[in-house]
Amino acid sequence: MKIDTVQLPFGQPVTEAYIHRSHPGVEALFGSHAAENMHWKRRMSWLSENADKRADARLLGDTLQTYNTRYNNNAAVMANIDAIRAGAAVIVTGQQAGLWTGPLLVIHKAVTAISAAKEAAARLGSAVVPVFWIAGEDHDFDEVNHVYVRGETSALNRLAVHRPSGARTAVSRTNIEQDTFAEAIQLLSAALPDTSFKPELLEKLDHYAKQSQTLSDLFAYLLGWLFGSQGLVLLDADDAGIRELEAPMFGRMLARNDELESAYFRSASQLEELGFTPSADVTQGSANLFLFDEEERILLHKHEGQYRNRKGSKSWSIEQLQAWADNDPRRFSNNVLTRPIMQDYVLPVMATVLGPGEIAYWSLTGEAFKVLGMEMPIVVPRMSFTLVEDKTSKYMSKFGLSFDEVAYRFKACREAWLKERDETGIEAGFAEALAGIEALYEPIKALTVSVASGLGTLTDQNLLRIKEQISYLEKRTMDAHAKKFGAALRQLDWIALSLWPDGKPQERVLNMMEFYNQYGRAWIDKLLEIPYDQQSGHHLISI
């Protein structure tokens, strides 16, 4: 297996500083670092000594068993759930429940959690279980209802399911009709080429879709199918059993909400003092908790001793919210700042696998953990991959392109390649013609102005129209020239579509289904063979 390693920009300066340990003070925001063996041992001791501060391990095990029996009933999974009951720590990652598992980075997260758990177990001499936290409580349906696959014309095909009418509630509470799932499978089938793996793939998707009522259901079935043999334990944050376990922490978050709010502001100030801009808004008066009101998920805001919706059209007393937290915890869910704390309360989290943006969010939570007598788990950077197919690799060799050139300079490289084949000098010829026309117009303008000063503006407008026509003719000529090299340009565009589609990393755009359709699960097994990388390098994987 050929693996090359490059470094993609993190997009978040605080994330880069954490991973590379390049800025004094950043590590203190997190309290530990994945590269320090001592920190793993310290975290293990802390989990053992503070088990009473978390949800009961036996109840957690029962809840996980019930959920995974339905979606992920694999012997390796059940053995790992038994290990959690017996006190094993976990390495957890998570993502919203997207159509057909969403972008490839979801697969990368699962792979990282599995690989990091194996590495941690070997390092500590103790069982460590990989867990995937499905963020089914999120309500942004339009963010997760679609995927992109490559078309034969070097373009992206967007495949989507429409959001049902009704309240904008959690994805796990948004029911999808069977006809909608069937239509989505038909669209995917039409978009994928015929291969030896396609019949099996479509059969699996149809089988799981018929058992699903929501995108979260389908997402869980697919993750179980792909990673159940690796012992990856699943949970849905909006599962009723999980909500029951979360009830005491919702109560604590409400009772100490002002303290938590101040803690988030302190972390934001610390970030700013270190020279970084917080990646999430810490909003004055926000409870950082959502309430389901008539199934609509609304963010709670504090105002004059009451909690209300953003518009202030509805309000609730702290006593009412506390009663719901005790007796009806499914009415609540977390936001980006409280989810880390809730995750750490429900699970014995040794470490959490996060992407670059998530690491930046977590830099705002250290003080909040302390308010509740907790410590932030170790933050593990998600491993990152680009799948390089043989066809793409051959085209790159043909045109002499490196990955960096495709990612950051593709348009310029494409234009340069085409220009090298311009034997007639189209660009220079039109530039010379335009310069000549402008020179010819100088005496014409002098003449018109001498007759009537107002004719100067008309002369300029006339020249502009001529230049626009010349530019149009140049574009048509360039298009005609490019058409002569259409086959080669399509090969160039395929490279960009495959490695850096829509100007973004492959893992953030393309869906895994087209790779499974082409290669079966062999490429997933290749990713699972790669040792856990603490530095979050980006790996180019030849498949």
C-alpha positions as CSV (number, residue, x, y, z in Angstrom):
1,M,0.0,0.0,0.0
2,K,1.5,3.3,-1.1
3,I,1.0,6.2,1.4
4,D,2.3,9.7,1.0
5,T,2.0,12.3,3.7
6,V,1.3,16.0,3.2
7,Q,0.1,18.8,5.5
8,L,-3.2,20.5,4.7
9,P,-3.9,23.9,6.3
10,F,-5.9,23.5,9.5
11,G,-8.0,26.6,8.9
12,Q,-7.9,27.2,12.6
13,P,-4.7,28.7,14.1
14,V,-5.5,27.5,17.6
15,T,-5.9,23.9,16.3
16,E,-2.5,24.1,14.5
17,A,-0.9,25.5,17.7
18,Y,-2.4,22.6,19.8
19,I,-1.4,19.8,17.4
20,H,2.2,21.1,16.8
21,R,2.6,22.5,20.3
22,S,3.9,25.7,18.8
23,H,2.4,28.3,21.0
24,P,2.9,28.7,24.8
25,G,-0.3,28.6,26.7
26,V,-2.5,26.8,24.1
27,E,-2.0,23.4,25.7
28,A,-3.1,24.8,29.1
29,L,-6.5,25.5,27.5
30,F,-6.9,21.8,27.0
31,G,-5.1,20.5,30.0
32,S,-3.4,17.7,28.2
33,H,-1.9,16.6,24.9
34,A,-2.3,13.4,22.8
35,A,1.4,13.1,22.3
36,E,2.2,12.9,26.0
37,N,2.2,9.3,27.3
38,M,2.0,10.6,30.8
39,H,-1.2,12.4,30.1
40,W,-2.9,9.2,29.0
41,K,-1.9,7.4,32.2
42,R,-3.0,10.4,34.2
43,R,-6.4,10.5,32.5
44,M,-6.9,6.7,33.1
45,S,-6.3,7.3,36.8
46,W,-8.7,10.3,36.9
47,L,-11.4,8.2,35.2
48,S,-11.0,5.4,37.8
49,E,-11.0,7.8,40.8
50,N,-14.0,9.8,39.6
51,A,-16.4,7.1,38.3
52,D,-19.0,8.3,40.7
53,K,-19.2,11.6,38.9
54,R,-20.4,9.9,35.7
55,A,-23.5,8.0,34.6
56,D,-23.6,4.5,36.1
57,A,-21.6,2.1,33.9
58,R,-24.1,-0.7,34.2
59,L,-27.0,1.5,33.1
60,L,-24.9,2.9,30.3
61,G,-24.0,-0.6,29.2
62,D,-27.7,-1.6,29.2
63,T,-28.6,1.5,27.2
64,L,-25.8,0.9,24.6
65,Q,-26.8,-2.8,24.3
66,T,-30.4,-2.0,23.6
67,Y,-29.5,0.5,20.9
68,N,-26.7,-1.5,19.3
69,T,-28.8,-4.7,19.3
70,R,-31.0,-3.0,16.8
71,Y,-28.5,-1.2,14.6
72,N,-25.1,-2.8,15.2
73,N,-25.6,-6.3,16.6
74,N,-22.0,-7.6,16.2
75,A,-20.2,-9.9,18.6
76,A,-17.2,-7.5,18.8
77,V,-19.6,-4.6,19.6
78,M,-21.3,-6.6,22.4
79,A,-18.0,-7.6,23.9
80,N,-16.9,-3.9,23.9
81,I,-20.2,-2.9,25.6
82,D,-19.5,-5.6,28.3
83,A,-16.0,-4.0,28.7
84,I,-17.7,-0.6,29.3
85,R,-19.9,-2.1,31.9
86,A,-16.8,-3.5,33.6
87,G,-15.1,0.0,33.7
88,A,-13.3,0.2,30.3
89,A,-12.5,3.7,29.0
90,V,-13.6,4.9,25.6
91,I,-12.3,7.0,22.7
92,V,-15.3,8.8,21.3
93,T,-15.9,10.6,18.0
94,G,-19.1,11.9,16.5
95,Q,-20.9,13.6,13.7
96,Q,-24.4,14.6,12.5
97,A,-26.3,11.8,10.9
98,G,-25.9,12.4,7.2
99,L,-27.4,10.8,4.1
100,W,-25.3,7.7,3.0
101,T,-23.0,8.6,6.0
102,G,-22.3,12.1,4.6
103,P,-18.8,13.2,3.5
104,L,-15.8,11.0,3.6
105,L,-14.5,12.6,6.8
106,V,-17.2,10.7,8.7
107,I,-15.4,7.5,7.7
108,H,-12.1,9.0,8.7
109,K,-13.4,9.8,12.1
110,A,-14.6,6.3,12.7
111,V,-11.2,4.9,11.5
112,T,-9.3,7.3,13.8
113,A,-11.4,6.3,16.8
114,I,-10.8,2.6,16.1
115,S,-7.1,3.0,15.5
116,A,-6.5,5.3,18.4
117,A,-8.4,2.9,20.7
118,K,-6.2,0.0,19.7
119,E,-3.1,2.2,20.2
120,A,-4.2,3.4,23.6
121,A,-5.1,-0.1,24.8
122,A,-1.6,-1.3,23.8
123,R,0.0,1.7,25.5
124,L,-2.0,1.4,28.8
125,G,-2.4,-2.4,29.0
126,S,-6.1,-2.0,29.4
127,A,-9.3,-2.2,27.3
128,V,-10.2,1.0,25.4
129,V,-13.4,1.0,23.4
130,P,-14.1,3.1,20.3
131,V,-17.5,4.9,20.3
132,F,-19.3,6.9,17.7
133,W,-21.6,9.6,19.1
134,I,-24.3,10.2,16.5
135,A,-25.5,13.8,16.9
136,G,-29.1,13.0,16.1
137,E,-30.2,15.9,18.3
138,D,-29.1,18.5,15.7
139,H,-31.9,20.1,13.7
140,D,-30.2,21.5,10.6
141,F,-31.7,18.9,8.2
142,D,-30.6,20.8,5.1
143,E,-26.9,20.3,6.2
144,V,-27.2,16.5,6.3
145,N,-29.8,15.7,3.7
146,H,-27.5,15.5,0.7
147,V,-24.3,14.0,-0.7
148,Y,-22.0,14.6,-3.7
149,V,-20.7,12.0,-6.1
150,R,-18.6,12.5,-9.2
151,G,-20.3,12.5,-12.6
152,E,-18.7,11.4,-15.9
153,T,-18.6,15.0,-17.2
154,S,-16.1,16.1,-14.5
155,A,-18.9,17.7,-12.5
156,L,-20.4,17.0,-9.0
157,N,-23.8,15.4,-8.7
158,R,-25.8,16.5,-5.7
159,L,-28.2,13.8,-4.4
160,A,-30.6,14.9,-1.7
161,V,-33.8,14.0,0.2
162,H,-36.3,16.7,0.9
163,R,-37.1,17.7,4.4
164,P,-40.7,16.7,5.4
165,S,-43.1,19.5,6.4
166,G,-43.5,20.3,10.0
167,A,-41.4,21.7,12.9
168,R,-37.7,22.0,12.5
169,T,-36.9,19.4,15.0
170,A,-34.0,17.0,15.6
171,V,-32.9,14.9,12.7
172,S,-33.6,11.8,14.8
173,R,-37.2,12.9,15.2
174,T,-37.7,13.8,11.5
175,N,-39.5,10.9,9.9
176,I,-38.7,10.0,6.3
177,E,-41.3,8.3,4.1
178,Q,-40.2,5.0,2.6
179,D,-41.0,6.4,-0.9
180,T,-38.4,9.1,-0.2
181,F,-35.7,6.6,0.8
182,A,-36.6,4.5,-2.3
183,E,-36.2,7.5,-4.6
184,A,-32.9,8.4,-3.0
185,I,-31.6,4.9,-3.7
186,Q,-32.8,5.2,-7.3
187,L,-30.9,8.5,-7.7
188,L,-27.8,7.0,-6.2
189,S,-28.1,4.0,-8.5
190,A,-28.4,6.2,-11.6
191,A,-25.4,8.3,-10.5
192,L,-23.1,5.3,-9.9
193,P,-21.5,3.3,-12.8
194,D,-22.2,-0.4,-13.0
195,T,-19.6,-2.4,-11.2
196,S,-19.4,-5.9,-9.7
197,F,-20.0,-4.3,-6.2
198,K,-23.0,-2.3,-7.2
199,P,-25.8,-5.0,-6.8
200,E,-24.6,-5.8,-3.2
201,L,-24.3,-2.2,-2.3
202,L,-27.8,-1.3,-3.5
203,E,-29.2,-4.4,-1.8
204,K,-27.7,-3.3,1.5
205,L,-29.0,0.2,1.2
206,D,-32.4,-1.0,0.3
207,H,-32.4,-3.4,3.2
208,Y,-31.4,-0.8,5.8
209,A,-33.6,1.9,4.4
210,K,-36.7,-0.3,4.8
211,Q,-35.8,-0.6,8.5
212,S,-35.3,3.1,8.9
213,Q,-37.7,5.9,9.8
214,T,-35.1,8.7,10.0
215,L,-31.7,9.6,8.6
216,S,-30.3,8.8,12.0
217,D,-31.6,5.3,11.8
218,L,-30.1,4.8,8.3
219,F,-26.8,6.4,9.4
220,A,-26.5,4.0,12.4
221,Y,-27.3,0.9,10.3
222,L,-24.6,1.9,7.8
223,L,-21.9,2.6,10.4
224,G,-22.7,-0.7,12.0
225,W,-22.4,-2.5,8.6
226,L,-19.1,-0.9,7.9
227,F,-17.4,-0.9,11.4
228,G,-19.3,-3.3,13.6
229,S,-16.7,-6.0,13.0
230,Q,-14.2,-3.6,14.4
231,G,-16.1,-3.2,17.7
232,L,-17.2,0.4,17.1
233,V,-20.0,1.1,19.6
234,L,-22.8,3.5,18.5
235,L,-25.1,5.8,20.3
236,D,-27.5,8.4,19.3
237,A,-27.5,11.6,21.4
238,D,-31.3,11.8,21.0
239,D,-31.9,8.2,22.0
240,A,-34.5,8.1,24.9
241,G,-32.2,5.8,27.0
242,I,-29.3,8.2,26.6
243,R,-31.5,11.2,27.6
244,E,-32.5,9.4,30.8
245,L,-28.8,9.0,31.7
246,E,-28.2,12.7,30.9
247,A,-31.0,14.0,33.2
248,P,-28.9,14.7,36.3
249,M,-26.4,16.7,34.2
250,F,-29.1,18.8,32.5
251,G,-30.2,19.6,36.1
252,R,-26.7,20.7,37.0
253,M,-26.3,22.7,33.9
254,L,-29.4,24.6,34.6
255,A,-28.6,25.1,38.3
256,R,-25.1,26.4,37.6
257,N,-25.9,28.1,34.2
258,D,-24.6,31.5,35.2
259,E,-21.3,30.0,36.3
260,L,-21.0,28.0,33.1
261,E,-21.7,31.2,31.1
262,S,-18.9,33.0,32.9
263,A,-16.6,30.1,32.4
264,Y,-17.1,30.2,28.6
265,F,-16.3,33.9,28.6
266,R,-13.2,33.3,30.6
267,S,-12.0,30.7,28.1
268,A,-12.7,33.1,25.3
269,S,-10.8,35.9,27.0
270,Q,-7.8,33.5,27.5
271,L,-7.9,32.6,23.8
272,E,-7.8,36.3,22.9
273,E,-5.0,37.0,25.3
274,L,-3.0,34.3,23.5
275,G,-3.7,36.1,20.2
276,F,-6.4,33.8,18.9
277,T,-10.0,34.6,17.8
278,P,-12.7,32.3,19.3
279,S,-14.3,30.1,16.7
280,A,-17.7,30.1,18.3
281,D,-19.8,32.9,19.6
282,V,-20.0,33.0,23.4
283,T,-23.3,34.9,23.7
284,Q,-24.3,37.0,26.7
285,G,-27.4,35.4,28.3
286,S,-27.4,32.2,26.3
287,A,-28.1,29.1,28.3
288,N,-26.2,27.0,25.7
289,L,-29.0,24.5,26.0
290,F,-31.9,23.7,23.6
291,L,-35.5,22.9,24.5
292,F,-37.9,20.9,22.4
293,D,-41.1,23.0,22.4
294,E,-43.9,21.3,20.5
295,E,-41.1,19.3,18.8
296,E,-39.3,22.5,17.6
297,R,-35.7,22.7,18.9
298,I,-35.1,26.2,20.2
299,L,-32.1,27.7,21.9
300,L,-32.8,29.0,25.5
301,H,-31.9,32.5,26.5
302,K,-31.9,34.0,30.0
303,H,-33.8,37.2,30.7
304,E,-34.8,38.6,34.1
305,G,-34.9,35.3,35.9
306,Q,-36.7,33.5,33.1
307,Y,-35.7,31.3,30.2
308,R,-37.2,32.2,26.8
309,N,-36.9,31.7,23.1
310,R,-34.9,34.1,20.9
311,K,-37.9,36.2,20.0
312,G,-39.1,36.3,23.6
313,S,-42.6,35.1,22.6
314,K,-42.4,32.2,25.1
315,S,-40.8,31.9,28.5
316,W,-40.3,29.3,31.2
317,S,-39.2,29.5,34.9
318,I,-36.1,27.7,36.2
319,E,-38.4,25.6,38.3
320,Q,-40.3,24.4,35.3
321,L,-37.1,23.6,33.4
322,Q,-35.7,21.7,36.4
323,A,-38.8,19.7,36.7
324,W,-38.6,18.7,33.1
325,A,-34.9,17.9,33.5
326,D,-35.8,15.5,36.3
327,N,-38.9,13.9,34.7
328,D,-38.8,14.5,31.0
329,P,-35.2,15.0,29.9
330,R,-36.0,14.3,26.2
331,R,-37.2,17.9,26.2
332,F,-33.5,19.1,26.3
333,S,-30.5,18.8,24.1
334,N,-27.0,20.4,24.1
335,N,-25.3,22.9,21.9
336,V,-21.7,23.0,20.7
337,L,-20.4,24.3,24.1
338,T,-22.3,22.0,26.4
339,R,-22.1,18.8,24.3
340,P,-18.4,18.1,25.3
341,I,-19.4,18.2,29.0
342,M,-22.5,16.0,28.5
343,Q,-20.4,13.5,26.5
344,D,-17.9,13.3,29.3
345,Y,-20.6,12.7,31.9
346,V,-22.4,9.9,30.0
347,L,-19.2,8.1,28.9
348,P,-15.9,7.3,30.5
349,V,-14.0,9.3,27.9
350,M,-10.3,8.7,27.8
351,A,-10.0,10.8,24.6
352,T,-12.1,12.4,22.0
353,V,-11.4,12.4,18.2
354,L,-12.0,15.8,16.7
355,G,-11.6,17.6,13.4
356,P,-9.8,21.0,13.1
357,G,-12.9,23.1,13.6
358,E,-14.1,21.0,16.6
359,I,-10.7,21.3,18.3
360,A,-11.1,25.1,18.1
361,Y,-14.6,24.9,19.7
362,W,-13.3,22.7,22.5
363,S,-10.6,25.3,23.3
364,L,-13.6,27.3,24.8
365,T,-14.7,24.6,27.2
366,G,-11.8,24.1,29.6
367,E,-13.1,26.5,32.3
368,A,-16.6,25.0,32.0
369,F,-15.3,21.5,32.8
370,K,-13.7,22.9,35.9
371,V,-16.9,24.5,37.1
372,L,-18.6,21.1,37.3
373,G,-15.6,19.4,38.9
374,M,-14.6,17.6,35.7
375,E,-11.4,17.6,33.5
376,M,-11.4,17.8,29.7
377,P,-10.5,14.5,28.1
378,I,-7.5,14.2,25.8
379,V,-8.1,15.7,22.4
380,V,-7.1,13.5,19.6
381,P,-6.8,15.1,16.1
382,R,-8.8,13.3,13.5
383,M,-6.7,11.5,10.9
384,S,-7.1,12.8,7.4
385,F,-7.0,11.0,4.0
386,T,-7.3,11.5,0.3
387,L,-8.0,8.5,-1.8
388,V,-6.0,8.5,-5.0
389,E,-7.3,6.1,-7.6
390,D,-5.1,4.6,-10.3
391,K,-6.8,6.6,-13.0
392,T,-6.2,9.8,-11.2
393,S,-2.6,8.9,-10.4
394,K,-1.9,8.2,-14.1
395,Y,-3.4,11.5,-15.2
396,M,-1.3,13.3,-12.6
397,S,1.9,11.7,-14.0
398,K,0.8,12.5,-17.6
399,F,0.5,16.2,-16.8
400,G,3.3,16.3,-14.2
401,L,1.0,17.6,-11.4
402,S,1.7,17.2,-7.7
403,F,-1.0,17.1,-5.0
404,D,-0.1,20.6,-3.9
405,E,-0.5,21.9,-7.4
406,V,-3.9,20.3,-7.7
407,A,-5.0,21.6,-4.3
408,Y,-3.7,25.2,-4.4
409,R,-2.7,26.1,-8.0
410,F,-4.9,24.0,-10.3
411,K,-6.5,26.8,-12.3
412,A,-3.2,28.5,-13.0
413,C,-1.6,25.1,-13.9
414,R,-4.5,24.3,-16.3
415,E,-4.3,27.7,-17.9
416,A,-0.5,27.4,-18.3
417,W,-0.8,23.9,-19.9
418,L,-3.3,25.2,-22.4
419,K,-1.3,28.3,-23.1
420,E,1.8,26.2,-23.9
421,R,-0.2,24.7,-26.8
422,D,-1.2,28.0,-28.3
423,E,1.0,28.2,-31.4
424,T,-0.8,31.2,-32.8
425,G,-0.4,33.5,-29.8
426,I,-4.1,34.2,-29.2
427,E,-3.7,36.2,-26.0
428,A,-0.8,38.3,-27.4
429,G,-2.5,38.9,-30.7
430,F,-5.7,40.2,-29.2
431,A,-3.7,42.4,-26.7
432,E,-1.8,43.9,-29.6
433,A,-5.1,44.5,-31.5
434,L,-6.7,46.2,-28.5
435,A,-3.6,48.4,-28.0
436,G,-3.8,49.4,-31.7
437,I,-7.5,50.3,-31.5
438,E,-6.9,52.4,-28.4
439,A,-4.1,54.2,-30.3
440,L,-6.4,54.8,-33.3
441,Y,-9.0,56.3,-31.1
442,E,-6.8,59.0,-29.6
443,P,-6.9,61.2,-32.7
444,I,-10.6,60.4,-33.2
445,K,-11.4,61.6,-29.7
446,A,-9.3,64.7,-30.2
447,L,-11.3,65.4,-33.4
448,T,-14.8,64.9,-31.8
449,V,-14.0,67.0,-28.8
450,S,-12.7,69.8,-30.9
451,V,-16.1,69.9,-32.7
452,A,-18.2,69.5,-29.5
453,S,-16.8,68.8,-26.0
454,G,-19.8,66.7,-25.2
455,L,-18.8,64.2,-27.9
456,G,-15.9,63.0,-25.7
457,T,-18.1,60.9,-23.5
458,L,-19.8,59.4,-26.6
459,T,-16.4,58.6,-28.1
460,D,-15.3,56.8,-24.9
461,Q,-18.5,54.8,-24.8
462,N,-18.1,53.8,-28.5
463,L,-14.5,52.6,-27.8
464,L,-15.7,50.6,-24.8
465,R,-18.3,48.8,-26.9
466,I,-15.6,47.9,-29.4
467,K,-13.3,46.6,-26.7
468,E,-16.2,44.5,-25.3
469,Q,-16.7,43.0,-28.7
470,I,-13.0,42.3,-29.1
471,S,-13.0,40.6,-25.7
472,Y,-16.0,38.5,-26.6
473,L,-14.3,37.4,-29.8
474,E,-11.1,36.6,-27.8
475,K,-13.1,34.4,-25.5
476,R,-14.8,32.6,-28.3
477,T,-11.4,32.1,-29.9
478,M,-9.9,30.8,-26.7
479,D,-12.9,28.4,-26.3
480,A,-12.4,27.1,-29.8
481,H,-8.7,26.6,-29.1
482,A,-9.5,24.7,-25.8
483,K,-12.0,22.5,-27.7
484,K,-9.2,21.1,-29.7
485,F,-7.8,19.7,-26.4
486,G,-11.1,18.7,-24.9
487,A,-10.1,15.1,-24.0
488,A,-6.9,16.2,-22.2
489,L,-8.8,19.0,-20.4
490,R,-11.4,16.5,-19.2
491,Q,-8.6,14.4,-17.8
492,L,-7.2,17.5,-16.0
493,D,-10.6,18.4,-14.6
494,W,-11.1,14.8,-13.4
495,I,-7.9,15.2,-11.3
496,A,-9.3,18.3,-9.5
497,L,-12.7,16.7,-9.2
498,S,-11.2,13.7,-7.5
499,L,-8.7,15.2,-5.2
500,W,-9.9,18.8,-4.6
501,P,-13.6,18.9,-5.6
502,D,-15.3,22.3,-5.6
503,G,-12.1,23.9,-4.3
504,K,-12.2,21.8,-1.1
505,P,-10.5,18.7,0.3
506,Q,-11.9,15.4,-1.0
507,E,-13.0,14.3,2.5
508,R,-15.3,17.3,2.9
509,V,-17.2,16.9,-0.3
510,L,-17.3,13.4,-1.8
511,N,-19.4,10.5,-0.3
512,M,-18.1,7.1,0.4
513,M,-20.7,5.3,-1.7
514,E,-19.0,5.8,-5.0
515,F,-15.7,4.3,-3.6
516,Y,-17.5,1.3,-2.1
517,N,-19.3,0.9,-5.5
518,Q,-15.9,0.8,-7.2
519,Y,-13.7,-1.1,-4.8
520,G,-15.9,-2.8,-2.2
521,R,-14.7,-2.3,1.4
522,A,-11.0,-2.9,0.5
523,W,-10.2,0.8,0.7
524,I,-11.8,1.0,4.2
525,D,-9.6,-2.0,5.3
526,K,-6.6,-0.1,4.0
527,L,-7.4,2.9,6.2
528,L,-7.8,0.6,9.2
529,E,-4.3,-0.8,8.6
530,I,-2.7,2.6,9.0
531,P,-1.3,3.3,12.5
532,Y,-2.8,6.1,14.5
533,D,-1.0,9.4,13.7
534,Q,-0.8,11.8,16.6
535,Q,0.2,14.7,14.4
536,S,-2.9,14.5,12.2
537,G,-0.9,14.4,8.9
538,H,-2.8,14.1,5.7
539,H,-2.3,10.8,4.0
540,L,-2.6,10.2,0.3
541,I,-3.8,6.6,-0.1
542,S,-3.3,4.9,-3.5
543,I,-6.3,2.5,-4.2
